[in-house]
Amino acid sequence: MKNLAISLALTSALLTLAAPQSAQAQRAAAAPKSANGQQTLNFDGKRYLHRYSKNGQHEFTPAGQEDLQRWQEMLTLVMRPGADAENTRQWAEAMAAGYKEKGLLVQADQPPGGEYRMLGVLGAPGMTEVNFVRVMPHGSGAMTVLVQRRFYGEESRQMADWVRDNSPRLSGLLVDWQPPAESQIKALPESP
């Protein structure tokens, strides 16, 4: 994990330089539904399909990544109804502490406007997961948006290069991305 920390520490400087990319943000807007009626989200030029919702957590993966045990790219929306500014701050701090305790917190910042952003890495045997995180006020509470990328087995060695090559772009897109309205998210079918 120490070599990973060194590689990713270099990447954190890139995150602070990531400027909002408003032209790309237009492509990142939520799309209502696919042809088969499934809720979709658009991010980074890809369509993510709704796969799972339970207790305020909503997961979306691209076509071909239906297996939630072996996905590579995921967008996760986590709702916290009724959260005020203090609750949102505590929520973000708890997430940052979780990355420090269970993985690696590469960067965390709090820009003006009550938002929190972080880049964290988690790992398990045979898998490494990179999470770009945005915690923000949303609707009648708060929301966390996670842009996630998983690496399995030997491909985990490519993770630091992938983070270096993609951090500025993904960070900018995440800052500009507008999630669906609270009512649209609440309308998602609950998973068994």
C-alpha positions as CSV (number, residue, x, y, z in Angstrom):
1,M,0.0,0.0,0.0
2,K,3.0,2.3,0.6
3,N,4.0,2.3,-3.2
4,L,0.4,2.9,-4.0
5,A,0.4,5.9,-1.6
6,I,3.5,7.4,-3.2
7,S,2.1,7.0,-6.8
8,L,-1.2,8.4,-5.8
9,A,0.2,11.3,-3.8
10,L,1.6,12.6,-7.1
11,T,-1.8,12.4,-8.6
12,S,-3.4,14.6,-5.8
13,A,-1.7,17.7,-7.2
14,L,-3.5,17.1,-10.5
15,L,-6.8,17.1,-8.7
16,T,-6.4,20.6,-7.4
17,L,-5.8,21.8,-11.0
18,A,-8.9,20.2,-12.4
19,A,-11.0,23.0,-13.7
20,P,-14.8,22.5,-14.3
21,Q,-15.5,21.4,-17.9
22,S,-18.9,23.0,-18.6
23,A,-19.0,21.8,-22.2
24,Q,-18.6,18.2,-21.0
25,A,-21.0,18.7,-18.2
26,Q,-23.7,19.1,-20.7
27,R,-23.1,15.5,-21.8
28,A,-23.1,14.4,-18.1
29,A,-26.7,15.3,-17.4
30,A,-29.1,12.6,-16.2
31,A,-31.1,10.9,-18.9
32,P,-34.6,9.9,-17.9
33,K,-34.9,6.3,-19.1
34,S,-33.6,3.9,-21.7
35,A,-35.7,2.3,-24.4
36,N,-36.7,-0.5,-22.1
37,G,-37.8,1.9,-19.4
38,Q,-34.7,1.4,-17.2
39,Q,-33.5,4.6,-15.4
40,T,-30.1,5.7,-16.8
41,L,-27.5,8.3,-16.0
42,N,-24.9,9.8,-18.4
43,F,-21.4,10.5,-17.2
44,D,-18.2,10.9,-19.1
45,G,-19.9,10.1,-22.4
46,K,-21.2,6.7,-21.1
47,R,-24.7,5.6,-20.3
48,Y,-25.0,4.0,-16.8
49,L,-28.0,1.7,-16.2
50,H,-29.8,1.4,-12.9
51,R,-28.9,-1.9,-11.3
52,Y,-29.6,-1.7,-7.5
53,S,-31.4,0.5,-5.0
54,K,-31.7,-0.1,-1.3
55,N,-32.0,2.2,1.8
56,G,-31.0,5.3,-0.2
57,Q,-28.1,3.8,-2.1
58,H,-28.5,3.6,-5.9
59,E,-26.0,1.9,-8.2
60,F,-25.6,2.3,-11.9
61,T,-23.1,0.5,-14.2
62,P,-22.6,0.6,-18.0
63,A,-24.0,-2.0,-20.4
64,G,-22.1,-5.3,-20.1
65,Q,-21.4,-4.8,-16.4
66,E,-24.5,-6.2,-14.9
67,D,-22.7,-8.4,-12.4
68,L,-22.4,-6.3,-9.3
69,Q,-19.8,-8.6,-7.9
70,R,-17.4,-8.0,-10.8
71,W,-18.1,-4.5,-12.3
72,Q,-15.4,-2.2,-13.5
73,E,-17.2,1.2,-13.6
74,M,-20.0,2.3,-11.3
75,L,-21.8,5.5,-10.4
76,T,-23.3,5.4,-7.0
77,L,-25.8,7.9,-5.5
78,V,-26.3,7.8,-1.8
79,M,-29.2,9.9,-0.4
80,R,-29.3,11.4,3.2
81,P,-32.8,12.9,3.5
82,G,-33.1,15.7,6.0
83,A,-29.3,16.3,6.3
84,D,-28.5,19.9,7.2
85,A,-25.0,21.5,6.7
86,E,-23.7,20.1,10.0
87,N,-25.0,16.5,9.2
88,T,-23.5,16.8,5.7
89,R,-20.1,17.8,7.2
90,Q,-20.1,14.9,9.7
91,W,-21.1,12.5,6.9
92,A,-18.2,13.7,4.7
93,E,-15.7,13.5,7.6
94,A,-16.9,9.9,8.4
95,M,-16.3,8.9,4.8
96,A,-12.8,10.5,4.9
97,A,-12.0,8.6,8.1
98,G,-13.2,5.4,6.6
99,Y,-10.8,5.8,3.7
100,K,-8.0,6.5,6.1
101,E,-8.8,3.5,8.2
102,K,-9.7,0.9,5.5
103,G,-7.7,2.1,2.5
104,L,-6.1,5.3,1.4
105,L,-7.4,8.9,1.4
106,V,-5.5,10.5,-1.4
107,Q,-7.1,13.9,-1.2
108,A,-10.0,15.7,0.5
109,D,-11.1,19.3,0.1
110,Q,-14.1,21.5,0.9
111,P,-14.7,24.1,-1.7
112,P,-17.2,26.9,-1.0
113,G,-20.9,26.0,-1.1
114,G,-21.1,23.2,1.4
115,E,-19.7,20.5,-0.8
116,Y,-16.9,18.1,0.0
117,R,-14.7,16.2,-2.4
118,M,-12.3,13.4,-2.0
119,L,-10.3,10.7,-3.8
120,G,-10.1,7.4,-1.9
121,V,-8.8,4.0,-2.6
122,L,-10.1,0.7,-1.1
123,G,-8.7,-2.8,-1.5
124,A,-9.5,-6.4,-0.9
125,P,-7.7,-9.6,-2.0
126,G,-7.6,-9.5,-5.8
127,M,-9.3,-6.1,-6.1
128,T,-8.5,-2.4,-5.9
129,E,-11.2,0.3,-6.1
130,V,-10.7,4.0,-6.8
131,N,-13.5,6.4,-5.7
132,F,-14.0,10.0,-6.8
133,V,-16.4,11.3,-4.2
134,R,-18.6,14.4,-4.1
135,V,-20.8,15.1,-1.0
136,M,-23.3,17.9,-1.6
137,P,-26.6,19.4,-0.5
138,H,-29.3,18.0,-2.7
139,G,-33.1,18.3,-2.5
140,S,-34.3,18.2,1.1
141,G,-31.0,16.7,2.4
142,A,-27.6,15.7,1.1
143,M,-26.2,13.3,-1.5
144,T,-22.9,11.6,-2.1
145,V,-22.0,10.8,-5.7
146,L,-19.3,8.3,-6.2
147,V,-17.5,7.7,-9.6
148,Q,-15.9,4.3,-9.1
149,R,-13.4,2.2,-11.0
150,R,-12.4,-1.3,-10.0
151,F,-9.2,-3.1,-11.0
152,Y,-9.0,-6.9,-10.5
153,G,-5.9,-9.1,-10.2
154,E,-2.9,-8.1,-12.2
155,E,-4.6,-5.1,-13.7
156,S,-4.4,-3.5,-10.2
157,R,-0.8,-2.6,-11.2
158,Q,-2.3,-0.2,-13.8
159,M,-4.3,1.7,-11.2
160,A,-1.9,4.4,-10.4
161,D,-1.3,5.2,-14.1
162,W,-5.1,5.2,-14.6
163,V,-5.6,7.6,-11.7
164,R,-2.9,9.9,-13.0
165,D,-4.3,9.9,-16.5
166,N,-7.9,10.3,-15.6
167,S,-8.1,12.4,-12.4
168,P,-8.2,15.9,-13.9
169,R,-10.9,15.0,-16.4
170,L,-13.1,12.9,-14.0
171,S,-12.7,15.4,-11.2
172,G,-13.9,18.2,-13.4
173,L,-16.8,16.2,-14.7
174,L,-17.9,15.3,-11.2
175,V,-17.8,18.9,-10.1
176,D,-20.0,20.0,-13.0
177,W,-22.3,16.9,-13.0
178,Q,-25.9,17.6,-12.0
179,P,-27.6,14.5,-10.5
180,P,-31.3,13.7,-11.1
181,A,-33.9,15.5,-9.0
182,E,-34.7,14.0,-5.6
183,S,-38.1,12.9,-6.9
184,Q,-36.5,10.9,-9.7
185,I,-34.2,9.1,-7.4
186,K,-36.9,8.3,-4.9
187,A,-38.9,6.8,-7.8
188,L,-36.3,4.2,-8.5
189,P,-37.5,0.7,-7.7
190,E,-36.2,-0.8,-4.4
191,S,-34.1,-3.9,-4.8
192,P,-35.1,-7.1,-2.9
